[in-house]
Amino acid sequence: MIDLHTVATANGQKAQIVLAETGTLYKIHMVDLVAGQHKSPEFRKLNPFGKAPVLVDSDGPGAKPIVVAETMAIAWYVAEKAGGDLLPRDARERAEYMVWAAAISSSVAMPFSMQYTAKFLAPEPTPWLLERMTAACHEMIGGLQTLLDGRAYALGDRFSLADCLLYPVLATSAKRLDGWLEPYPALARYVEAIGKRPGVLAGMTAC
């Protein structure tokens, strides 16, 4: 059985979409960010970095339990264990997948995380930080628009693990931006199309 300690943010949704798309059975345990549950000693036993989501698989490799932290690692672990067609097929797709995954988990994630912190978690308003991070979010979303322009999916012509990571950034994180995806037509078309997939819908509404 897989237990997913998750949050109602894009990172949690990424893991949930992969689980749903692969048909993997799992149980959700919500982590309360506002209450600081992710920083508790109990949670740090699962992830010393104090970040959610975290996956716990009682039937891991070699039939032994395993704990997997970090969204990108969770997504790859689930897709690899389940088999199917989410993983890259060849060297070119692997290279392109790594570009998407690295950009989403670092370049894009940082400003959105800081913007979320400044807007919802900061004990006092910090207008400068919120303004700076919002501008950085738009800059990074512009980069995603360039990468996706002319493509139906992140890797081209088929839905893959890269889309499981990309969709929640656009559907959830970017929704905090004024105008949402109005300035980014390729991303708006993508969100409308991908959001109709049953697995994506299930992952997005799992918690």
C-alpha positions, 0 to 999 in steps of 0.5 A: 500500500502506498501512503501519500503525505500530501498538500493541496498545492501544485507539488501535491497535485503532481504526485497525485496525478502520477498515481491516478494516471498509473492507476496506483492505489494509494491513501492520502494523509493531508499535511497542514502547512499553515500549522507547520506540520511539515516541520514537526519532528514526526514529519522530519522522520519521513523527510529531513528537509521538512517538505511535502509531499512524501510517499511511503511504499510498504511494498517497495523494491525487494518487498521492503518499505521505502520512503521517497521525498521530493516531488520529482523523485516521487513521480519517477518512482511511481511511474517506474514501478507502475510501468506504462507509457509515462516515462521517456522512451529514448535518449532524446525524450529523456533529455527533454524530460530532464529539461522540463523536470529540472526547470519545473522543480527549480527555476519555476518552483522557487519564485512560486514558492516564495510568492506563496510564502509572501502571500499566505504564510508570512506573519507580516505583509512584505510588498517588495517580496511579493511584487518581486516574486510575482514578476519572477513567476511571470518570467518563468511562465513565459519560459514555459510558454516558449517551450510548449508553443506548437506542442500538444504535450511537453514532449511533443505528441504524447502525454508523459511524466513531464505533463504530470509535473507541468499541469499543476504549475499552470492550473494551480500555482499560476492561477494566483497571478492576475489574468492567470494564463490570458497572456500565454495562449499556448499554456491556456490551450494546454491547460484546457486540453490536459485538464479533461483527462480522467487521471488528471481530474482525479489527481487534482481533486484527490484532496 
